[in-house]
Amino acid sequence: NKLKILGIDFFRLNTDSIFEYEITLSLTSGHIHNTITGKIISLSEVKSIWLRRRSIPKEINKEYRSFLEEEWASLYRNLCALLENRFWISQPLAIEAARSKIKQLKLASDIGFVIPETIISNSIDEVIDLQSKFPKCVYKPHDGTALYVNSEKAVYTNLIENKLTK
């Protein structure tokens, strides 16, 4: 809405509704056509990109889901490669590099942030030992992913309510 108010022309690619678009890529360029609005953008016109969210379409046939998810991921990588020299907010390679929790925490520590004691472990004994040192602890998954295939339920940062015991 802000861009509209400012009179700035933009093209929005809603990845969760990817089937509303026709996308054609070549070695040097390409275009995206929103079949609902009729708007078309040539990739050569793109000056900047705000990668707000990337999602996989939900209406994928279950029989072909794995194949189509891989194809969508490949299309996405190729689209990003064609646009790599543009100005990005949330550049995909930077997002991917930031996915490593240990790397993030180490970098933050190296530049002076105070980081709480942290472990990544599948050992309940190690978790109990860490939890015994503090009045409160949190559990944070490696990635905020769905609990199971085709689920919209995900696990995020959670306070460990009860003291664990051996």
N, C-alpha and C positions, 0 to 999 in steps of 0.2 A: 504493500500500500504506500509506503514512503517513496518508492521509486515512481509510482504513478503520480503522487502529489508533486514530486520534483520534475515531472515531465521527462523522465529518463526512460528510454526504450529498453526493454529487456525481453528475454525469452526464458521461460521456466520449463525445465525438463523434470517432470515428476516421475521419479524412478519407480515409485510404487504403482504407477499407472502406465508403465512403459508400452503396453499394447495400444495406447492411444497415439503412438508416434511411429512414423516411418523414418528410419535412420539409414543413411547411406554414407559410407566412408570410402575414401580412396587413399592412395599413397600420399597425396599432398593436401587433401581437403575433405569436404563432405558437406552434408546438410541434414537438418532435422526438420521434419514436418509434423506439426501437431494436427492430427486428422480431425480433432474435435473443433478447435478454433480456426483451423486453416492457416495458422501462422507458420512461416517457414524461415529458418535461419541458416545461412551459409556459415560454416565454421570459420571461414576467412574473415567474417564480420565480428567474431567474438573477440572482445578486448579484455574481459575479466570474467572470472567464474567464482561464484560463491557455492562451495560444496556444503550444503546444509545437512543433508542426510542422504544416505544411499540405502535403498532397500530393494529387495527382490519381490517381484509381483506375487501376490497371494493366489491369484486365480490360475496357477500352473497345474496342468494335468498331472496327477500323482504318478502315473506310469512313467512319465518322461521328466519328472521334476529334477532329478540329478543332472541329466543332460542339459536341460534348459537353464538351470542355475549356472552351470559351467559356461554355457554359451553367453549368458548375460554377463557374467564376470569378465569374460574375454572381450565382449563388445565394450564394456565399461573401460577396461584397461586400454584398448585401442583408441577409444574416444579421448581418454586422458592423454595418451601419447601424442595425438594430433594437436592437442591444446596445451602441451607442456610449457611452451614459451610465453604463455599469457600470464596476466596477473591473477593469482589465485588467493582466495581466502579459504583456508583449509585444503592445502595442496595434498592430493592423495598419497604421495610418497612420504610427506611429513606426517600424515595421519598414521600411515602404516608403521613408520619408525617409532611413533609415540605409543604404539600399542603395547610395547614391552614395559610392564610395571616396574621391573627392576631397573631398566635403563632410565626411566623417568625419575625414579627415586634417587638413583645414583647421581644423575645430572643435577637434580635439585640440591642434594647434599653437597656436591662438588662446588656449587656456586653460592653456598652459604645458608640454605634453608635448613631448619631443624626438622628432621624426619623422625617419626616415631619408630621404635624398634619394629621391624617387619620381617616376616618369614613367608616363604612360599613352600608349602609342605603337604605331603599326603600322609604324614605321620601324626596320628592323634596325640601321641605322647609329646611330640614337639609343640603342638598347639596348646596342650594343657600346661606345659612348662612355661610357655610365653604368657598365657592367660593368667597364670598364678602371680606374675610380676606386676599386674596392673589392675586397677579397680574396674576398668572397662576395656573391652576389646571389640574390634569389628572384624567381620568376615567380608572379603571383597573378592568376587570371582575374577579370573584372569580377563574375561571379556564379558560384557553384559549380553550374553546370548540366551536364546530360548532354552527352556528346560527340556524340551523334546521337539522333534520334528513337527512342523505345522502348528506350533504353539505360539500364542502371543504372550504367554507368561514367561517372565525372565527374572533372573536373580541379580540384584544390584547390591550396593554396600549395605550391610546389616549389622546392627549391634548384636553381639552374642549375649543373649539375655541371662543365661544360666552358667554358673561355673561348671566347667567340664571336670570330670574325675576319671581316674584310671581304673 
